[in-house]
Amino acid sequence: MKNQIEKSKEFVELHQSGNCFVMPNPWDIGSARLLAQLGFKAIASTGAGFAFSRGSSDLSINVRDMLPHLAELSMATDLPLSADLQNGFGDSADDVAQTILAVAKTGIVGGSIEDASGNADNPIYDIELAAERILSAAAAAKTLGFKFMLTARAENYLYGKPDIGDTIRRLQAYQEAGADVLFAPGIQSKHDIQAILQNIDKPLNVIMGFNGIQLSVSELQELGVTRISLGGSLARAAYGAFLRAATEVQSAGTFNYATEAVSAKELNGIFASY
């Protein structure tokens, strides 16, 4: 099994200029190992997928829940793992720093901090506080014994504020604060992606697998995107297949879903190698 430093070096190399890679999001050990078997080079946790696996909503997960989950995913494969750290599990800059120090002990080599507050009355942190939070996260990351790839997320588009100008200003502020990767989930066009890339100097992560913009890996690479994540979409696809199968049995009394199910032999063969 590769150690954290080895995984960190591999993860940093994936972000080199001109490279473009997909970083899919498993939600448990089994899904992580299946993604490794398929040849992906890195993976990221999904707060939503993990919450769904526990029968909970995304907003209910706290850092105490997340730590053992990240440790499991880190040990599941030799792939570098980046973590969905939501808002850093706290409002203050110090809260975010403490979260970085805590999660780094699980074996992850990167993580994302978003500027969504979780407060319905003020869903996005003011830019000054948001940048201060990234500055604190970056300072904490620098104390670790390996390179921790810090991703800063501008959440405007997910909270009904599709303001590309403000999103760019936020990403620039987070870049100056020390983020290694920038991310604006929910952007809806090639034009927005191009506008962001023209105004930042760090690698850009985009998310695919959601309703709205659907671009291929080759199209995103041509635009200059470095990293593509899938969020909770793989988990939702898996649960969608589960619900369709169970609904067929309950409603129609038939079992046609089994024709599309992966065989036990195939899964046993994959998991036996671990």
C-alpha positions in Angstrom: 0.0 0.0 0.0 1.3 3.4 -1.0 1.9 5.9 1.9 0.5 9.4 2.1 3.6 11.1 0.8 3.7 8.9 -2.3 0.0 9.5 -2.9 0.5 13.2 -2.5 3.3 13.4 -5.1 1.1 11.5 -7.6 -1.8 13.9 -6.9 0.4 17.0 -7.4 1.7 15.6 -10.7 -1.8 15.1 -12.0 -2.4 18.8 -11.7 0.5 19.8 -13.9 -0.2 22.3 -16.7 -1.8 20.8 -19.8 -3.1 17.7 -18.0 -6.8 16.9 -17.6 -8.1 14.1 -15.5 -11.3 12.8 -14.1 -11.5 12.4 -10.3 -14.7 10.4 -9.6 -16.4 10.3 -6.3 -17.0 7.0 -4.4 -19.1 6.8 -1.4 -17.8 3.6 0.3 -15.0 1.1 0.1 -16.6 -1.0 -2.6 -17.3 1.9 -5.0 -13.7 3.2 -4.4 -12.2 -0.2 -5.3 -14.4 -0.5 -8.4 -13.2 2.9 -9.6 -9.6 1.9 -9.0 -10.1 -1.2 -11.0 -11.4 0.8 -13.9 -8.1 2.8 -14.1 -8.9 6.2 -12.6 -5.8 8.0 -11.3 -7.4 9.7 -8.2 -10.7 9.8 -6.3 -12.6 12.2 -4.1 -15.1 11.7 -1.4 -18.7 13.0 -1.8 -20.5 14.4 1.2 -23.8 13.7 -0.5 -23.0 10.2 -1.5 -21.7 9.4 2.0 -24.8 10.9 3.6 -27.1 8.9 1.3 -25.3 5.7 2.3 -26.2 6.5 5.9 -29.8 7.3 5.1 -29.1 11.0 5.9 -29.2 14.3 4.1 -26.0 16.0 2.9 -26.4 18.8 5.5 -26.5 16.4 8.4 -22.9 15.2 8.2 -20.4 16.5 10.7 -16.6 16.1 11.0 -16.9 13.3 13.5 -18.9 11.3 11.0 -16.5 12.2 8.2 -13.2 11.2 9.8 -13.7 7.4 10.0 -15.2 7.5 6.5 -12.2 9.3 5.0 -9.8 6.9 6.8 -11.7 3.9 5.2 -11.6 5.4 1.7 -7.9 6.3 2.1 -7.0 2.7 3.0 -9.4 1.2 0.4 -7.0 1.8 -2.6 -3.6 3.1 -3.6 -5.2 6.1 -5.3 -4.8 9.6 -4.0 -7.9 10.8 -2.2 -9.2 14.3 -2.0 -12.0 15.1 0.5 -15.3 17.0 0.2 -14.9 19.1 3.4 -18.1 21.2 2.8 -17.6 24.5 4.6 -14.8 23.2 6.8 -17.4 22.2 9.4 -17.4 25.7 11.0 -17.8 29.4 10.2 -14.5 30.8 11.6 -11.1 30.7 10.0 -9.8 28.7 13.0 -12.6 26.1 12.6 -11.4 25.5 9.0 -7.8 25.2 10.0 -8.6 22.7 12.7 -10.6 20.7 10.2 -7.6 20.5 7.8 -5.3 19.3 10.6 -7.8 16.7 11.7 -8.7 15.3 8.3 -5.0 15.1 7.2 -4.5 12.4 9.7 -6.9 10.1 7.8 -4.6 9.7 4.8 -6.2 12.1 2.4 -3.9 14.3 0.2 -6.3 17.2 -0.6 -9.6 18.6 0.2 -12.1 21.3 -0.8 -13.5 24.2 1.3 -16.6 25.9 0.0 -17.9 29.4 0.7 -21.5 28.3 1.4 -22.4 29.1 5.0 -25.3 26.7 5.5 -27.3 29.7 6.7 -30.5 30.1 4.6 -30.6 33.9 5.4 -27.0 34.5 4.2 -26.1 31.4 2.2 -22.7 32.6 0.9 -20.0 34.0 3.2 -18.9 37.6 2.5 -15.8 37.5 0.3 -13.5 38.9 3.0 -14.4 36.1 5.5 -14.4 33.5 2.8 -10.9 34.5 1.7 -9.7 34.6 5.4 -11.0 31.0 5.8 -9.0 29.8 2.8 -5.9 31.7 4.1 -6.3 29.8 7.4 -6.8 26.5 5.6 -3.7 27.1 3.5 -1.6 28.0 6.5 -2.7 24.8 8.3 -1.9 22.7 5.2 1.6 24.1 5.1 2.4 22.6 8.5 1.8 19.1 7.2 4.6 16.7 6.2 3.3 16.4 2.6 1.8 18.6 0.0 -2.0 19.0 0.7 -3.8 20.1 -2.4 -6.3 22.7 -1.2 -9.3 23.4 -3.3 -11.4 26.5 -2.8 -15.0 26.5 -4.0 -17.2 29.5 -5.0 -20.8 28.3 -4.6 -22.7 31.2 -6.1 -24.3 29.2 -8.9 -25.6 26.5 -6.5 -27.4 29.1 -4.5 -29.3 31.1 -7.1 -26.6 33.7 -7.7 -25.3 33.1 -11.2 -22.9 36.1 -11.2 -19.8 35.2 -13.1 -18.1 38.5 -12.2 -18.5 37.8 -8.4 -17.5 34.2 -8.9 -14.3 35.2 -10.6 -13.5 37.8 -7.9 -14.0 35.2 -5.3 -11.8 32.6 -7.1 -9.1 35.3 -7.5 -9.3 36.1 -3.8 -9.0 32.4 -2.9 -6.1 32.0 -5.2 -4.3 34.9 -3.5 -5.1 33.3 -0.1 -3.3 30.1 -1.0 -5.7 27.7 -2.7 -4.0 25.2 -5.1 -7.1 24.4 -7.1 -10.2 26.6 -7.9 -13.7 25.3 -8.3 -17.1 26.9 -9.2 -19.7 24.2 -9.2 -22.8 24.9 -11.2 -21.3 27.0 -14.0 -23.5 26.5 -17.0 -21.5 27.2 -20.2 -18.3 27.0 -22.1 -18.3 30.8 -22.0 -18.3 30.8 -18.2 -15.5 28.3 -18.0 -13.4 30.3 -20.5 -14.0 33.5 -18.5 -12.8 31.9 -15.3 -9.7 30.4 -16.9 -8.8 33.7 -18.4 -8.8 35.3 -15.0 -7.0 32.7 -12.7 -3.6 31.2 -12.6 -4.4 27.9 -10.7 -5.9 24.7 -12.0 -9.6 24.7 -12.4 -11.9 21.9 -11.3 -15.4 21.5 -12.9 -18.2 19.1 -12.1 -20.0 16.9 -14.6 -22.8 14.4 -14.3 -25.4 17.0 -13.2 -28.3 18.5 -15.1 -27.3 21.4 -17.3 -24.0 21.7 -19.0 -22.7 18.4 -20.5 -19.2 18.5 -22.0 -16.9 15.7 -22.7 -13.4 15.2 -21.2 -11.9 16.1 -24.6 -13.9 19.3 -24.8 -13.0 20.3 -21.2 -9.3 19.6 -21.8 -9.4 21.8 -24.9 -10.9 24.6 -22.9 -8.0 24.2 -20.4 -9.7 22.5 -17.5 -7.4 20.4 -15.3 -9.7 18.4 -13.1 -13.2 16.9 -13.5 -15.2 15.6 -10.6 -18.6 14.0 -10.4 -19.9 14.9 -7.0 -22.7 12.7 -5.8 -23.8 11.8 -9.3 -22.4 8.3 -9.3 -24.1 7.5 -6.0 -27.3 8.9 -7.3 -27.0 6.8 -10.4 -26.5 3.7 -8.3 -29.4 4.5 -6.1 -31.5 5.3 -9.1 -30.9 1.8 -10.5 -31.7 0.4 -7.1 -35.0 2.3 -6.8 -36.0 1.4 -10.4 -35.3 -2.3 -9.6 -37.2 -2.3 -6.3 -40.1 -0.4 -7.8 -40.4 -2.9 -10.6 -40.6 -5.8 -8.1 -43.1 -3.9 -5.9 -45.3 -2.5 -8.7 -45.1 -5.1 -11.5 -44.0 -8.2 -9.7 -41.3 -8.8 -12.3 -37.5 -9.1 -12.0 -36.2 -7.9 -15.3 -33.8 -5.6 -13.6 -31.5 -8.6 -13.0 -30.5 -8.7 -16.7 -28.6 -5.4 -16.2 -27.1 -6.3 -12.8 -23.4 -6.9 -12.5 -22.7 -10.6 -11.7 -21.5 -11.8 -8.3 -18.7 -13.6 -10.1 -17.4 -10.4 -11.5 -17.6 -8.5 -8.3 -16.0 -11.3 -6.3 -13.2 -11.4 -8.8 -12.5 -7.7 -8.4 -12.7 -7.6 -4.6 -10.7 -10.8 -4.2 -7.7 -8.9 -5.4 -7.6 -6.6 -2.3 
